[in-house]
Amino acid sequence: MHISAKADYATRALLELACEPARPLTCEAIASSQQIPFRFLKSVVGELRRAGLVRSQRGCEGGYWLGRPADEITLLDVSRAVDGELITLRGEPLAGLDYPGPASGLPGVWRRIEDEAAAVLGGTTLATLLPAAADEHATAEQLSRRGAA
């Protein structure tokens, strides 16, 4: 399995946002903090916004926030938002893969690897990756948002 730079950068950017849920962060601040190339990050954040994982506000008070609470965003969500299929074979999804004869069992192995990777990524939320203090702050912020709703 190949973890792309896009998936890595996207996750790191989302973790930065999860640590600061009360205020928006700019791409410049995230890029600087995580040592990510700014232009590449700008493109990645655009994909995250289209997937609903971040929301944005323009202007001098603007920036980016998480689109959902940190405990509702999984690494699988992030990976699929920026890379599409989790695992491909020669650029094609594994769903319709079929081999003849002695190799007929191989596609099942590839699909099992994909299923297990999806289970690990799907079971890991941003909140589980946050340092304890930031996680408690994010949880308090989520509760206050829910109470206001």
C-alpha positions in Angstrom: 0.0 0.0 0.0 1.3 3.4 -0.9 0.4 6.4 1.3 0.5 9.5 -0.9 2.0 12.8 0.1 -1.5 14.3 -0.4 -3.0 11.9 2.2 -0.2 12.6 4.6 -0.4 16.4 4.2 -4.2 16.4 4.3 -4.2 14.5 7.6 -1.6 16.7 9.1 -3.5 19.8 8.1 -6.7 18.4 9.6 -4.9 17.6 12.8 -3.7 21.2 13.0 -7.3 22.4 12.5 -8.6 19.9 15.2 -6.1 21.4 17.7 -7.6 24.9 17.2 -11.3 24.3 16.8 -12.3 27.8 18.2 -10.5 29.8 15.5 -9.8 29.5 11.8 -6.3 28.8 10.6 -4.8 30.0 7.3 -3.1 27.7 4.9 0.1 29.7 5.5 -0.1 29.0 9.3 -0.7 25.3 8.7 2.0 25.0 6.0 4.5 26.7 8.3 3.6 24.6 11.4 3.7 21.3 9.6 6.5 22.1 7.1 4.3 21.4 4.1 4.8 23.2 0.8 2.2 26.0 0.7 1.1 25.7 -2.9 0.6 21.9 -2.6 -1.3 22.4 0.7 -3.6 24.9 -0.9 -4.6 22.3 -3.5 -5.1 19.6 -0.9 -7.2 21.9 1.3 -9.4 22.6 -1.7 -10.0 18.9 -2.1 -10.8 18.6 1.6 -13.3 21.5 1.3 -15.1 19.9 -1.7 -15.3 16.6 0.4 -16.8 18.5 3.3 -13.9 17.8 5.7 -13.1 21.5 6.0 -15.1 24.7 5.7 -13.7 28.1 4.9 -14.3 31.8 5.4 -12.8 34.5 3.3 -11.5 37.8 4.5 -9.0 39.1 7.1 -10.8 37.0 9.9 -11.0 34.1 7.5 -9.3 30.7 7.2 -10.3 27.1 7.6 -12.1 25.0 10.2 -12.9 21.4 10.4 -16.1 20.6 8.5 -17.2 18.0 11.1 -16.1 17.3 14.6 -12.7 15.6 14.9 -14.3 12.4 16.3 -16.4 12.1 13.1 -13.5 12.3 10.6 -11.6 9.1 9.9 -8.3 8.6 8.1 -10.3 6.6 5.6 -12.4 9.7 4.9 -9.3 11.7 4.4 -7.6 9.2 2.1 -10.7 8.8 0.0 -11.2 12.6 -0.2 -7.7 13.2 -1.7 -6.8 9.9 -3.4 -10.1 8.2 -4.3 -9.8 4.4 -4.1 -7.8 3.1 -1.2 -5.9 0.5 -3.1 -5.6 0.2 -6.9 -3.8 -2.3 -9.1 -2.2 -0.5 -12.1 -4.5 2.4 -11.4 -7.7 0.3 -11.5 -10.0 -0.5 -8.6 -9.9 -4.0 -7.2 -13.7 -4.6 -7.4 -13.8 -6.2 -10.8 -10.4 -7.9 -10.7 -10.4 -11.5 -11.8 -7.6 -13.8 -12.9 -7.8 -17.2 -14.6 -6.4 -20.5 -13.5 -3.8 -20.8 -10.8 -3.9 -17.0 -10.1 -7.6 -17.0 -9.5 -7.2 -16.7 -5.7 -4.9 -13.6 -5.9 -7.6 -10.9 -6.3 -9.2 -12.1 -3.1 -5.9 -11.5 -1.2 -5.7 -8.0 -2.7 -9.3 -7.2 -1.7 -8.7 -8.6 1.8 -5.6 -6.3 2.2 -7.8 -3.4 1.1 -10.6 -4.4 3.5 -8.2 -4.6 6.4 -6.5 -1.3 5.6 -9.9 0.3 5.3 -10.9 -1.1 8.8 -7.7 0.4 10.4 -8.1 3.7 8.7 -11.9 3.8 9.2 -11.4 3.0 12.9 -9.0 5.9 13.4 -10.4 9.3 13.9 -8.6 12.6 14.1 -9.7 12.9 17.7 -7.8 9.6 18.5 -4.6 11.1 17.1 -4.8 14.4 19.0 -2.6 14.9 22.1 -4.8 14.5 25.3 -5.1 18.2 26.1 -6.1 19.2 22.6 -8.6 16.3 22.5 -10.3 17.4 25.7 -10.5 21.0 24.3 -12.0 19.7 21.0 -14.5 17.6 22.9 -15.5 20.6 25.1 -15.9 22.7 21.9 -18.0 20.1 20.3 -20.3 19.9 23.3 -20.7 23.7 23.4 -21.5 23.7 19.7 -24.1 21.0 20.1 -25.6 22.8 23.1 -26.0 26.0 20.9 -27.6 24.0 18.1 
